[in-house]
């Protein structure tokens, strides 16, 4: 399968899994969405994140623990960041065809400390849902 198609399919799978886990995901107009979320008291303040919004490209914004996370999804054989991805200061969800299938890292910490966590340690995702999506990734992207 062509890499860009695989990337889009994996991104869609991750988004669906997070939505089914009850997380709010936003794809466009982050700045307006953040202002609305502050008014609804779903996050505390959006101003510290404006720089990230304007300077970097992310797949989506995820709200967890009353905080926005700017997320990039990366399908790869092993967690590695290319030069252009190193400037993003958000989170990267690495999806690999081997265990652990879903991992997450903060870009800065990953570059400095090589710190990476299983996604289930960072976000609350139902174990049966996680297993189902792991099985799909392993079957389709060996």
N, CA, C and O atoms as CSV, one atom per row, in Angstrom:
chain,resi,resn,atom,element,x,y,z
A,1,UNK,N,N,0.844,-1.174,0.000
A,1,UNK,CA,C,0.000,0.000,0.000
A,1,UNK,C,C,0.894,1.244,0.000
A,1,UNK,O,O,1.925,1.264,0.672
A,2,UNK,N,N,0.516,2.251,-0.728
A,2,UNK,CA,C,1.292,3.487,-0.811
A,2,UNK,C,C,1.392,4.149,0.566
A,2,UNK,O,O,0.407,4.192,1.303
A,3,UNK,N,N,2.582,4.669,0.920
A,3,UNK,CA,C,2.765,5.246,2.268
A,3,UNK,C,C,1.765,6.339,2.637
A,3,UNK,O,O,1.272,6.357,3.765
A,4,UNK,N,N,1.457,7.245,1.722
A,4,UNK,CA,C,0.530,8.324,2.080
A,4,UNK,C,C,-0.879,7.799,2.332
A,4,UNK,O,O,-1.603,8.336,3.170
A,5,UNK,N,N,-1.264,6.761,1.617
A,5,UNK,CA,C,-2.579,6.148,1.852
A,5,UNK,C,C,-2.579,5.456,3.213
A,5,UNK,O,O,-3.538,5.576,3.975
A,6,UNK,N,N,-1.512,4.741,3.513
A,6,UNK,CA,C,-1.398,4.085,4.825
A,6,UNK,C,C,-1.464,5.111,5.944
A,6,UNK,O,O,-2.135,4.893,6.953
A,7,UNK,N,N,-0.774,6.221,5.769
A,7,UNK,CA,C,-0.773,7.280,6.782
A,7,UNK,C,C,-2.180,7.817,7.015
A,7,UNK,O,O,-2.594,8.001,8.160
A,8,UNK,N,N,-2.906,8.065,5.947
A,8,UNK,CA,C,-4.279,8.592,6.086
A,8,UNK,C,C,-5.197,7.574,6.746
A,8,UNK,O,O,-6.029,7.940,7.577
A,9,UNK,N,N,-5.056,6.302,6.387
A,9,UNK,CA,C,-5.893,5.267,6.999
A,9,UNK,C,C,-5.600,5.141,8.495
A,9,UNK,O,O,-6.521,5.047,9.306
A,10,UNK,N,N,-4.333,5.140,8.850
A,10,UNK,CA,C,-3.957,5.036,10.257
A,10,UNK,C,C,-4.447,6.265,11.024
A,10,UNK,O,O,-4.939,6.135,12.145
A,11,UNK,N,N,-4.320,7.446,10.437
A,11,UNK,CA,C,-4.815,8.666,11.088
A,11,UNK,C,C,-6.309,8.565,11.353
A,11,UNK,O,O,-6.777,8.935,12.430
A,12,UNK,N,N,-7.055,8.069,10.383
A,12,UNK,CA,C,-8.505,7.899,10.563
A,12,UNK,C,C,-8.813,6.893,11.661
A,12,UNK,O,O,-9.735,7.103,12.449
A,13,UNK,N,N,-8.057,5.808,11.722
A,13,UNK,CA,C,-8.271,4.807,12.771
A,13,UNK,C,C,-8.031,5.401,14.159
A,13,UNK,O,O,-8.818,5.181,15.080
A,14,UNK,N,N,-6.950,6.148,14.302
A,14,UNK,CA,C,-6.636,6.759,15.601
A,14,UNK,C,C,-7.729,7.750,15.993
A,14,UNK,O,O,-8.182,7.758,17.137
A,15,UNK,N,N,-8.148,8.578,15.053
A,15,UNK,CA,C,-9.209,9.550,15.348
A,15,UNK,C,C,-10.484,8.850,15.795
A,15,UNK,O,O,-11.111,9.264,16.770
A,16,UNK,N,N,-10.869,7.794,15.091
A,16,UNK,CA,C,-12.087,7.051,15.462
A,16,UNK,C,C,-11.963,6.446,16.855
A,16,UNK,O,O,-12.900,6.504,17.652
A,17,UNK,N,N,-10.798,5.866,17.142
A,17,UNK,CA,C,-10.588,5.255,18.450
A,17,UNK,C,C,-10.706,6.308,19.556
A,17,UNK,O,O,-11.325,6.058,20.590
A,18,UNK,N,N,-10.113,7.479,19.338
A,18,UNK,CA,C,-10.184,8.537,20.350
A,18,UNK,C,C,-11.592,9.090,20.501
A,18,UNK,O,O,-12.038,9.357,21.617
A,19,UNK,N,N,-12.291,9.263,19.392
A,19,UNK,CA,C,-13.684,9.722,19.463
A,19,UNK,C,C,-14.553,8.713,20.203
A,19,UNK,O,O,-15.384,9.093,21.027
A,20,UNK,N,N,-14.363,7.427,19.911
A,20,UNK,CA,C,-15.135,6.386,20.600
A,20,UNK,C,C,-14.780,6.309,22.079
A,20,UNK,O,O,-15.563,5.803,22.883
A,21,UNK,N,N,-13.599,6.811,22.440
A,21,UNK,CA,C,-13.191,6.841,23.845
A,21,UNK,C,C,-13.711,8.074,24.566
A,21,UNK,O,O,-13.469,8.249,25.760
A,22,UNK,N,N,-14.429,8.933,23.837
A,22,UNK,CA,C,-15.055,10.093,24.458
A,22,UNK,C,C,-14.248,11.376,24.391
A,22,UNK,O,O,-14.624,12.362,25.025
A,23,UNK,N,N,-13.159,11.398,23.652
A,23,UNK,CA,C,-12.353,12.613,23.539
A,23,UNK,C,C,-12.901,13.530,22.456
A,23,UNK,O,O,-13.473,13.084,21.461
A,24,UNK,N,N,-12.709,14.823,22.680
A,24,UNK,CA,C,-13.103,15.819,21.683
A,24,UNK,C,C,-11.915,16.066,20.767
A,24,UNK,O,O,-10.796,16.287,21.232
A,25,UNK,N,N,-12.163,16.027,19.461
A,25,UNK,CA,C,-11.112,16.243,18.471
A,25,UNK,C,C,-11.559,17.361,17.551
A,25,UNK,O,O,-12.706,17.393,17.103
A,26,UNK,N,N,-10.639,18.282,17.273
A,26,UNK,CA,C,-10.930,19.404,16.385
A,26,UNK,C,C,-9.860,19.457,15.307
A,26,UNK,O,O,-8.671,19.294,15.584
A,27,UNK,N,N,-10.300,19.690,14.067
A,27,UNK,CA,C,-9.358,19.671,12.955
A,27,UNK,C,C,-9.077,21.037,12.348
A,27,UNK,O,O,-7.958,21.264,11.889
A,28,UNK,N,N,-10.011,21.933,12.323
A,28,UNK,CA,C,-9.823,23.210,11.642
A,28,UNK,C,C,-10.077,24.383,12.577
A,28,UNK,O,O,-10.770,24.252,13.587
A,29,UNK,N,N,-9.510,25.521,12.228
A,29,UNK,CA,C,-9.755,26.761,12.975
A,29,UNK,C,C,-9.520,26.597,14.475
A,29,UNK,O,O,-10.383,26.928,15.288
A,30,UNK,N,N,-8.351,26.086,14.829
A,30,UNK,CA,C,-8.028,25.862,16.238
A,30,UNK,C,C,-8.227,27.103,17.098
A,30,UNK,O,O,-8.735,27.017,18.216
A,31,UNK,N,N,-7.829,28.245,16.578
A,31,UNK,CA,C,-7.874,29.466,17.379
A,31,UNK,C,C,-9.297,29.773,17.840
A,31,UNK,O,O,-9.517,30.057,19.018
A,32,UNK,N,N,-10.258,29.718,16.931
A,32,UNK,CA,C,-11.654,29.975,17.286
A,32,UNK,C,C,-12.187,28.897,18.225
A,32,UNK,O,O,-12.912,29.187,19.177
A,33,UNK,N,N,-11.817,27.657,17.944
A,33,UNK,CA,C,-12.282,26.555,18.787
A,33,UNK,C,C,-11.769,26.733,20.211
A,33,UNK,O,O,-12.520,26.538,21.166
A,34,UNK,N,N,-10.504,27.099,20.363
A,34,UNK,CA,C,-9.947,27.298,21.697
A,34,UNK,C,C,-10.682,28.396,22.456
A,34,UNK,O,O,-10.975,28.240,23.642
A,35,UNK,N,N,-10.981,29.501,21.786
A,35,UNK,CA,C,-11.717,30.586,22.438
A,35,UNK,C,C,-13.084,30.102,22.915
A,35,UNK,O,O,-13.507,30.424,24.025
A,36,UNK,N,N,-13.771,29.329,22.076
A,36,UNK,CA,C,-15.072,28.785,22.463
A,36,UNK,C,C,-14.944,27.835,23.651
A,36,UNK,O,O,-15.786,27.850,24.549
A,37,UNK,N,N,-13.900,27.010,23.663
A,37,UNK,CA,C,-13.715,26.069,24.760
A,37,UNK,C,C,-13.414,26.779,26.073
A,37,UNK,O,O,-13.828,26.313,27.134
A,38,UNK,N,N,-12.706,27.890,26.017
A,38,UNK,CA,C,-12.457,28.677,27.227
A,38,UNK,C,C,-13.779,29.218,27.756
A,38,UNK,O,O,-14.036,29.168,28.959
A,39,UNK,N,N,-14.614,29.733,26.867
A,39,UNK,CA,C,-15.920,30.257,27.282
A,39,UNK,C,C,-16.792,29.164,27.899
A,39,UNK,O,O,-17.545,29.420,28.839
A,40,UNK,N,N,-16.685,27.953,27.370
A,40,UNK,CA,C,-17.467,26.830,27.905
A,40,UNK,C,C,-16.809,26.196,29.129
A,40,UNK,O,O,-17.337,25.244,29.703
A,41,UNK,N,N,-15.649,26.731,29.523
A,41,UNK,CA,C,-14.884,26.250,30.680
A,41,UNK,C,C,-14.403,24.811,30.516
A,41,UNK,O,O,-14.291,24.072,31.495
A,42,UNK,N,N,-14.117,24.416,29.268
A,42,UNK,CA,C,-13.572,23.086,29.028
A,42,UNK,C,C,-12.053,23.106,29.045
A,42,UNK,O,O,-11.420,22.068,29.238
A,43,UNK,N,N,-11.464,24.278,28.844
A,43,UNK,CA,C,-10.035,24.469,29.058
A,43,UNK,C,C,-9.858,25.797,29.784
A,43,UNK,O,O,-10.755,26.640,29.787
A,44,UNK,N,N,-8.692,25.973,30.400
A,44,UNK,CA,C,-8.484,27.157,31.234
A,44,UNK,C,C,-8.123,28.400,30.439
A,44,UNK,O,O,-8.719,29.454,30.659
A,45,UNK,N,N,-7.172,28.313,29.530
A,45,UNK,CA,C,-6.692,29.498,28.827
A,45,UNK,C,C,-6.088,29.053,27.502
A,45,UNK,O,O,-5.369,28.055,27.456
A,46,UNK,N,N,-6.363,29.761,26.450
A,46,UNK,CA,C,-5.855,29.362,25.137
A,46,UNK,C,C,-4.615,30.133,24.709
A,46,UNK,O,O,-3.898,29.687,23.812
A,47,UNK,N,N,-4.347,31.267,25.320
A,47,UNK,CA,C,-3.263,32.132,24.841
A,47,UNK,C,C,-1.886,31.469,24.835
A,47,UNK,O,O,-1.116,31.719,23.908
A,48,UNK,N,N,-1.536,30.640,25.818
A,48,UNK,CA,C,-0.211,30.011,25.760
A,48,UNK,C,C,-0.028,29.099,24.543
A,48,UNK,O,O,1.103,28.770,24.184
A,49,UNK,N,N,-1.119,28.694,23.913
A,49,UNK,CA,C,-1.036,27.732,22.816
A,49,UNK,C,C,-1.095,28.383,21.436
A,49,UNK,O,O,-0.931,27.699,20.426
A,50,UNK,N,N,-1.323,29.685,21.380
A,50,UNK,CA,C,-1.456,30.360,20.085
A,50,UNK,C,C,-0.201,30.227,19.224
A,50,UNK,O,O,-0.296,30.037,18.012
A,51,UNK,N,N,0.954,30.326,19.838
A,51,UNK,CA,C,2.201,30.208,19.089
A,51,UNK,C,C,2.286,28.832,18.414
A,51,UNK,O,O,2.645,28.727,17.241
A,52,UNK,N,N,1.955,27.794,19.163
A,52,UNK,CA,C,1.971,26.445,18.593
A,52,UNK,C,C,0.998,26.315,17.427
A,52,UNK,O,O,1.312,25.692,16.413
A,53,UNK,N,N,-0.172,26.902,17.576
A,53,UNK,CA,C,-1.184,26.816,16.527
A,53,UNK,C,C,-0.681,27.449,15.242
A,53,UNK,O,O,-0.829,26.883,14.159
A,54,UNK,N,N,-0.091,28.617,15.367
A,54,UNK,CA,C,0.307,29.376,14.188
A,54,UNK,C,C,1.564,28.832,13.515
A,54,UNK,O,O,1.719,28.977,12.302
A,55,UNK,N,N,2.457,28.213,14.271
A,55,UNK,CA,C,3.745,27.820,13.715
A,55,UNK,C,C,3.832,26.371,13.249
A,55,UNK,O,O,4.759,26.031,12.514
A,56,UNK,N,N,2.936,25.536,13.631
A,56,UNK,CA,C,3.115,24.110,13.360
A,56,UNK,C,C,1.879,23.493,12.715
A,56,UNK,O,O,0.757,23.987,12.834
A,57,UNK,N,N,2.144,22.408,12.040
A,57,UNK,CA,C,1.044,21.664,11.425
A,57,UNK,C,C,0.778,20.411,12.242
A,57,UNK,O,O,1.691,19.642,12.545
A,58,UNK,N,N,-0.459,20.223,12.585
A,58,UNK,CA,C,-0.874,19.062,13.348
A,58,UNK,C,C,-2.033,18.407,12.629
A,58,UNK,O,O,-2.702,19.026,11.801
A,59,UNK,N,N,-2.264,17.133,12.960
A,59,UNK,CA,C,-3.409,16.445,12.377
A,59,UNK,C,C,-4.705,16.902,13.034
A,59,UNK,O,O,-5.737,17.026,12.374
A,60,UNK,N,N,-4.643,17.152,14.353
A,60,UNK,CA,C,-5.828,17.629,15.056
A,60,UNK,C,C,-5.442,18.126,16.441
A,60,UNK,O,O,-4.312,17.959,16.900
A,61,UNK,N,N,-6.418,18.741,17.084
A,61,UNK,CA,C,-6.265,19.162,18.468
A,61,UNK,C,C,-7.162,18.253,19.297
A,61,UNK,O,O,-8.317,18.018,18.944
A,62,UNK,N,N,-6.634,17.752,20.381
A,62,UNK,CA,C,-7.338,16.843,21.273
A,62,UNK,C,C,-7.473,17.524,22.625
A,62,UNK,O,O,-6.509,18.098,23.130
A,63,UNK,N,N,-8.662,17.464,23.214
A,63,UNK,CA,C,-8.872,18.020,24.548
A,63,UNK,C,C,-8.854,16.874,25.551
A,63,UNK,O,O,-9.635,15.929,25.446
A,64,UNK,N,N,-7.951,16.969,26.528
A,64,UNK,CA,C,-7.875,15.973,27.598
A,64,UNK,C,C,-7.413,16.696,28.869
A,64,UNK,O,O,-6.504,17.525,28.817
A,65,UNK,N,N,-8.025,16.389,29.980
A,65,UNK,CA,C,-7.668,16.999,31.274
A,65,UNK,C,C,-7.725,18.525,31.220
A,65,UNK,O,O,-6.858,19.205,31.769
A,66,UNK,N,N,-8.749,19.054,30.556
A,66,UNK,CA,C,-8.962,20.502,30.431
A,66,UNK,C,C,-7.775,21.220,29.797
A,66,UNK,O,O,-7.480,22.370,30.121
A,67,UNK,N,N,-7.112,20.529,28.900
A,67,UNK,CA,C,-5.945,21.096,28.222
A,67,UNK,C,C,-5.955,20.655,26.762
A,67,UNK,O,O,-6.269,19.503,26.462
A,68,UNK,N,N,-5.611,21.567,25.853
A,68,UNK,CA,C,-5.507,21.152,24.454
A,68,UNK,C,C,-4.150,20.508,24.171
A,68,UNK,O,O,-3.116,20.970,24.652
A,69,UNK,N,N,-4.173,19.452,23.396
A,69,UNK,CA,C,-2.948,18.810,22.925
A,69,UNK,C,C,-2.976,18.868,21.403
A,69,UNK,O,O,-3.979,18.518,20.781
A,70,UNK,N,N,-1.881,19.309,20.812
A,70,UNK,CA,C,-1.781,19.387,19.362
A,70,UNK,C,C,-1.075,18.125,18.901
A,70,UNK,O,O,0.091,17.897,19.225
A,71,UNK,N,N,-1.792,17.310,18.143
A,71,UNK,CA,C,-1.363,15.943,17.874
A,71,UNK,C,C,-1.056,15.727,16.401
A,71,UNK,O,O,-1.795,16.138,15.506
A,72,UNK,N,N,0.055,15.071,16.200
A,72,UNK,CA,C,0.436,14.614,14.870
A,72,UNK,C,C,0.449,13.091,14.944
A,72,UNK,O,O,0.941,12.525,15.921
A,73,UNK,N,N,-0.083,12.425,13.930
A,73,UNK,CA,C,-0.083,10.972,13.898
A,73,UNK,C,C,0.966,10.530,12.891
A,73,UNK,O,O,1.030,11.040,11.772
A,74,UNK,N,N,1.783,9.578,13.306
A,74,UNK,CA,C,2.881,9.133,12.456
A,74,UNK,C,C,2.879,7.613,12.389
A,74,UNK,O,O,3.056,6.940,13.404
A,75,UNK,N,N,2.677,7.075,11.192
A,75,UNK,CA,C,2.730,5.632,10.966
A,75,UNK,C,C,4.154,5.279,10.560
A,75,UNK,O,O,4.680,5.829,9.592
A,76,UNK,N,N,4.781,4.362,11.296
A,76,UNK,CA,C,6.180,4.029,11.020
A,76,UNK,C,C,6.515,2.649,11.580
A,76,UNK,O,O,5.758,2.087,12.370
A,77,UNK,N,N,7.647,2.120,11.164
A,77,UNK,CA,C,8.103,0.826,11.686
A,77,UNK,C,C,8.655,0.960,13.095
A,77,UNK,O,O,8.528,0.048,13.912
A,78,UNK,N,N,9.284,2.133,13.381
A,78,UNK,CA,C,9.774,2.418,14.735
A,78,UNK,C,C,9.691,3.927,14.954
A,78,UNK,O,O,9.807,4.695,13.999
A,79,UNK,N,N,9.491,4.361,16.203
A,79,UNK,CA,C,9.339,5.790,16.493
A,79,UNK,C,C,10.597,6.609,16.192
A,79,UNK,O,O,11.615,6.474,16.872
A,80,UNK,N,N,10.514,7.450,15.174
A,80,UNK,CA,C,11.613,8.337,14.777
A,80,UNK,C,C,10.992,9.632,14.273
A,80,UNK,O,O,9.920,9.623,13.668
A,81,UNK,N,N,11.675,10.749,14.527
A,81,UNK,CA,C,11.220,12.034,14.010
A,81,UNK,C,C,12.185,12.522,12.937
A,81,UNK,O,O,13.401,12.505,13.125
A,82,UNK,N,N,11.634,12.953,11.821
A,82,UNK,CA,C,12.452,13.553,10.760
A,82,UNK,C,C,12.753,15.000,11.132
A,82,UNK,O,O,12.143,15.553,12.047
A,83,UNK,N,N,13.694,15.608,10.419
A,83,UNK,CA,C,14.110,16.975,10.726
A,83,UNK,C,C,12.946,17.960,10.756
A,83,UNK,O,O,12.845,18.758,11.687
A,84,UNK,N,N,12.064,17.920,9.753
A,84,UNK,CA,C,10.968,18.898,9.720
A,84,UNK,C,C,9.964,18.678,10.848
A,84,UNK,O,O,9.261,19.612,11.232
A,85,UNK,N,N,9.885,17.456,11.389
A,85,UNK,CA,C,8.950,17.162,12.480
A,85,UNK,C,C,9.517,17.575,13.843
A,85,UNK,O,O,8.776,17.675,14.821
A,86,UNK,N,N,10.805,17.808,13.903
A,86,UNK,CA,C,11.459,18.147,15.164
A,86,UNK,C,C,11.058,19.520,15.689
A,86,UNK,O,O,11.172,19.781,16.886
A,87,UNK,N,N,10.592,20.398,14.811
A,87,UNK,CA,C,10.240,21.747,15.248
A,87,UNK,C,C,8.854,21.816,15.883
A,87,UNK,O,O,8.540,22.798,16.557
A,88,UNK,N,N,8.026,20.805,15.685
A,88,UNK,CA,C,6.716,20.786,16.333
A,88,UNK,C,C,6.900,20.551,17.828
A,88,UNK,O,O,7.741,19.752,18.240
A,89,UNK,N,N,6.112,21.251,18.631
A,89,UNK,CA,C,6.226,21.083,20.075
A,89,UNK,C,C,4.963,20.479,20.661
A,89,UNK,O,O,4.622,20.732,21.816
A,90,UNK,N,N,4.286,19.698,19.879
A,90,UNK,CA,C,3.079,19.041,20.352
A,90,UNK,C,C,3.352,17.583,20.670
A,90,UNK,O,O,4.471,17.194,21.003
A,91,UNK,N,N,2.317,16.802,20.561
A,91,UNK,CA,C,2.416,15.372,20.829
A,91,UNK,C,C,2.443,14.636,19.494
A,91,UNK,O,O,1.858,15.088,18.509
A,92,UNK,N,N,3.128,13.500,19.476
A,92,UNK,CA,C,3.143,12.642,18.299
A,92,UNK,C,C,2.634,11.280,18.733
A,92,UNK,O,O,3.160,10.678,19.669
A,93,UNK,N,N,1.612,10.801,18.049
A,93,UNK,CA,C,1.156,9.433,18.273
A,93,UNK,C,C,1.822,8.584,17.202
A,93,UNK,O,O,1.554,8.736,16.010
A,94,UNK,N,N,2.695,7.686,17.647
A,94,UNK,CA,C,3.364,6.769,16.739
A,94,UNK,C,C,2.516,5.507,16.642
A,94,UNK,O,O,2.126,4.931,17.659
A,95,UNK,N,N,2.236,5.086,15.429
A,95,UNK,CA,C,1.488,3.849,15.190
A,95,UNK,C,C,2.429,2.916,14.450
A,95,UNK,O,O,2.911,3.231,13.362
A,96,UNK,N,N,2.686,1.760,15.058
A,96,UNK,CA,C,3.591,0.779,14.466
A,96,UNK,C,C,2.861,-0.557,14.335
A,96,UNK,O,O,1.938,-0.828,15.103
A,97,UNK,N,N,3.256,-1.398,13.374
A,97,UNK,CA,C,2.567,-2.683,13.215
A,97,UNK,C,C,2.922,-3.710,14.288
A,97,UNK,O,O,2.348,-4.798,14.303
A,98,UNK,N,N,3.854,-3.389,15.182
A,98,UNK,CA,C,4.253,-4.300,16.256
A,98,UNK,C,C,3.962,-3.655,17.610
A,98,UNK,O,O,3.813,-2.437,17.708
A,99,UNK,N,N,3.883,-4.483,18.648
A,99,UNK,CA,C,3.614,-3.992,20.002
A,99,UNK,C,C,4.731,-3.107,20.514
A,99,UNK,O,O,5.895,-3.361,20.205
A,100,UNK,N,N,4.423,-2.086,21.281
A,100,UNK,CA,C,3.078,-1.548,21.471
A,100,UNK,C,C,2.662,-0.771,20.233
A,100,UNK,O,O,3.419,0.071,19.750
A,101,UNK,N,N,1.500,-1.034,19.725
A,101,UNK,CA,C,1.039,-0.474,18.450
A,101,UNK,C,C,0.867,1.040,18.542
A,101,UNK,O,O,1.287,1.768,17.643
A,102,UNK,N,N,0.257,1.515,19.615
A,102,UNK,CA,C,-0.006,2.949,19.781
A,102,UNK,C,C,0.873,3.506,20.903
A,102,UNK,O,O,0.779,3.069,22.050
A,103,UNK,N,N,1.721,4.467,20.561
A,103,UNK,CA,C,2.592,5.111,21.541
A,103,UNK,C,C,2.476,6.622,21.358
A,103,UNK,O,O,2.131,7.105,20.280
A,104,UNK,N,N,2.765,7.351,22.417
A,104,UNK,CA,C,2.688,8.809,22.324
A,104,UNK,C,C,3.927,9.425,22.973
A,104,UNK,O,O,4.466,8.916,23.955
A,105,UNK,N,N,4.351,10.534,22.387
A,105,UNK,CA,C,5.505,11.247,22.924
A,105,UNK,C,C,5.313,12.737,22.702
A,105,UNK,O,O,4.740,13.170,21.703
A,106,UNK,N,N,5.804,13.502,23.652
A,106,UNK,CA,C,5.915,14.941,23.455
A,106,UNK,C,C,7.181,15.136,22.627
A,106,UNK,O,O,8.228,14.580,22.960
A,107,UNK,N,N,7.100,15.918,21.557
A,107,UNK,CA,C,8.220,16.056,20.633
A,107,UNK,C,C,9.501,16.475,21.346
A,107,UNK,O,O,10.557,15.879,21.133
A,108,UNK,N,N,9.409,17.485,22.179
A,108,UNK,CA,C,10.600,17.998,22.869
A,108,UNK,C,C,11.215,16.937,23.777
A,108,UNK,O,O,12.425,16.714,23.741
A,109,UNK,N,N,10.387,16.284,24.591
A,109,UNK,CA,C,10.904,15.256,25.499
A,109,UNK,C,C,11.448,14.050,24.744
A,109,UNK,O,O,12.424,13.429,25.166
A,110,UNK,N,N,10.810,13.727,23.629
A,110,UNK,CA,C,11.277,12.594,22.828
A,110,UNK,C,C,12.682,12.873,22.287
A,110,UNK,O,O,13.548,11.998,22.311
A,111,UNK,N,N,12.898,14.091,21.803
A,111,UNK,CA,C,14.216,14.448,21.256
A,111,UNK,C,C,15.282,14.515,22.347
A,111,UNK,O,O,16.423,14.112,22.125
A,112,UNK,N,N,14.917,15.020,23.516
A,112,UNK,CA,C,15.890,15.187,24.602
A,112,UNK,C,C,16.141,13.900,25.376
A,112,UNK,O,O,17.286,13.565,25.680
A,113,UNK,N,N,15.054,13.170,25.699
A,113,UNK,CA,C,15.165,12.024,26.603
A,113,UNK,C,C,14.769,10.692,25.984
A,113,UNK,O,O,14.892,9.647,26.624
A,114,UNK,N,N,14.297,10.722,24.752
A,114,UNK,CA,C,13.758,9.519,24.080
A,114,UNK,C,C,12.589,8.944,24.876
A,114,UNK,O,O,12.359,7.735,24.872
A,115,UNK,N,N,11.848,9.829,25.562
A,115,UNK,CA,C,10.727,9.385,26.396
A,115,UNK,C,C,9.494,9.159,25.521
A,115,UNK,O,O,9.074,10.038,24.768
A,116,UNK,N,N,8.934,7.973,25.640
A,116,UNK,CA,C,7.748,7.602,24.877
A,116,UNK,C,C,6.900,6.679,25.749
A,116,UNK,O,O,7.429,5.843,26.481
A,117,UNK,N,N,5.593,6.838,25.663
A,117,UNK,CA,C,4.665,6.062,26.491
A,117,UNK,C,C,3.679,5.296,25.631
A,117,UNK,O,O,3.353,5.727,24.526
A,118,UNK,N,N,3.202,4.165,26.125
A,118,UNK,CA,C,2.044,3.556,25.463
A,118,UNK,C,C,0.881,4.549,25.545
A,118,UNK,O,O,0.705,5.215,26.565
A,119,UNK,N,N,0.105,4.648,24.494
A,119,UNK,CA,C,-0.998,5.612,24.444
A,119,UNK,C,C,-1.955,5.433,25.620
A,119,UNK,O,O,-2.487,6.412,26.144
A,120,UNK,N,N,-2.173,4.190,26.034
A,120,UNK,CA,C,-3.115,3.909,27.126
A,120,UNK,C,C,-2.635,4.443,28.480
A,120,UNK,O,O,-3.438,4.552,29.407
A,121,UNK,N,N,-1.349,4.778,28.618
A,121,UNK,CA,C,-0.861,5.387,29.856
A,121,UNK,C,C,-1.052,6.896,29.849
A,121,UNK,O,O,-1.014,7.531,30.902
A,122,UNK,N,N,-1.255,7.468,28.685
A,122,UNK,CA,C,-1.432,8.913,28.548
A,122,UNK,C,C,-2.908,9.293,28.491
A,122,UNK,O,O,-3.319,10.310,29.050
A,123,UNK,N,N,-3.695,8.472,27.812
A,123,UNK,CA,C,-5.128,8.715,27.659
A,123,UNK,C,C,-5.915,7.521,28.167
A,123,UNK,O,O,-5.445,6.384,28.102
A,124,UNK,N,N,-7.102,7.779,28.668
A,124,UNK,CA,C,-7.969,6.717,29.148
A,124,UNK,C,C,-8.727,6.120,27.954
A,124,UNK,O,O,-9.665,6.723,27.433
A,125,UNK,N,N,-8.304,4.934,27.539
A,125,UNK,CA,C,-8.937,4.249,26.407
A,125,UNK,C,C,-9.346,2.867,26.878
A,125,UNK,O,O,-8.540,2.141,27.459
A,126,UNK,N,N,-10.588,2.504,26.631
A,126,UNK,CA,C,-11.102,1.200,27.024
A,126,UNK,C,C,-10.224,0.089,26.435
A,126,UNK,O,O,-9.886,0.115,25.252
A,127,UNK,N,N,-9.869,-0.868,27.263
A,127,UNK,CA,C,-8.948,-1.941,26.854
A,127,UNK,C,C,-9.477,-2.748,25.662
A,127,UNK,O,O,-8.711,-3.099,24.765
A,128,UNK,N,N,-10.770,-3.041,25.649
A,128,UNK,CA,C,-11.326,-3.820,24.530
A,128,UNK,C,C,-11.281,-3.013,23.225
A,128,UNK,O,O,-11.034,-3.568,22.154
A,129,UNK,N,N,-11.519,-1.721,23.324
A,129,UNK,CA,C,-11.440,-0.840,22.153
A,129,UNK,C,C,-9.995,-0.767,21.645
A,129,UNK,O,O,-9.751,-0.833,20.441
A,130,UNK,N,N,-9.059,-0.631,22.555
A,130,UNK,CA,C,-7.646,-0.588,22.199
A,130,UNK,C,C,-7.219,-1.891,21.509
A,130,UNK,O,O,-6.514,-1.861,20.500
A,131,UNK,N,N,-7.643,-3.016,22.051
A,131,UNK,CA,C,-7.300,-4.312,21.448
A,131,UNK,C,C,-7.866,-4.431,20.037
A,131,UNK,O,O,-7.196,-4.929,19.132
A,132,UNK,N,N,-9.099,-3.974,19.855
A,132,UNK,CA,C,-9.732,-4.051,18.533
A,132,UNK,C,C,-8.945,-3.239,17.508
A,132,UNK,O,O,-8.699,-3.717,16.401
A,133,UNK,N,N,-8.547,-2.018,17.863
A,133,UNK,CA,C,-7.801,-1.181,16.928
A,133,UNK,C,C,-6.372,-1.690,16.713
A,133,UNK,O,O,-5.824,-1.555,15.619
A,134,UNK,N,N,-5.777,-2.267,17.740
A,134,UNK,CA,C,-4.456,-2.884,17.562
A,134,UNK,C,C,-4.538,-4.026,16.553
A,134,UNK,O,O,-3.683,-4.162,15.678
A,135,UNK,N,N,-5.569,-4.834,16.690
A,135,UNK,CA,C,-5.743,-5.969,15.773
A,135,UNK,C,C,-5.898,-5.483,14.336
A,135,UNK,O,O,-5.319,-6.070,13.422
A,136,UNK,N,N,-6.661,-4.432,14.127
A,136,UNK,CA,C,-6.855,-3.876,12.775
A,136,UNK,C,C,-5.520,-3.420,12.200
A,136,UNK,O,O,-5.196,-3.744,11.057
A,137,UNK,N,N,-4.749,-2.677,12.972
A,137,UNK,CA,C,-3.458,-2.183,12.485
A,137,UNK,C,C,-2.528,-3.336,12.164
A,137,UNK,O,O,-1.874,-3.332,11.121
A,138,UNK,N,N,-2.460,-4.318,13.039
A,138,UNK,CA,C,-1.558,-5.467,12.815
A,138,UNK,C,C,-1.954,-6.254,11.576
A,138,UNK,O,O,-1.084,-6.706,10.830
A,139,UNK,N,N,-3.250,-6.427,11.343
A,139,UNK,CA,C,-3.714,-7.184,10.171
A,139,UNK,C,C,-3.490,-6.433,8.862
A,139,UNK,O,O,-3.075,-7.030,7.869
A,140,UNK,N,N,-3.758,-5.147,8.853
A,140,UNK,CA,C,-3.721,-4.367,7.616
A,140,UNK,C,C,-2.342,-3.842,7.231
A,140,UNK,O,O,-2.072,-3.605,6.053
A,141,UNK,N,N,-1.467,-3.660,8.222
A,141,UNK,CA,C,-0.196,-2.990,7.963
A,141,UNK,C,C,1.020,-3.786,8.434
A,141,UNK,O,O,1.920,-3.232,9.065
A,142,UNK,N,N,1.046,-5.060,8.135
A,142,UNK,CA,C,2.178,-5.913,8.556
A,142,UNK,C,C,3.474,-5.465,7.996
A,142,UNK,O,O,4.507,-6.081,8.261
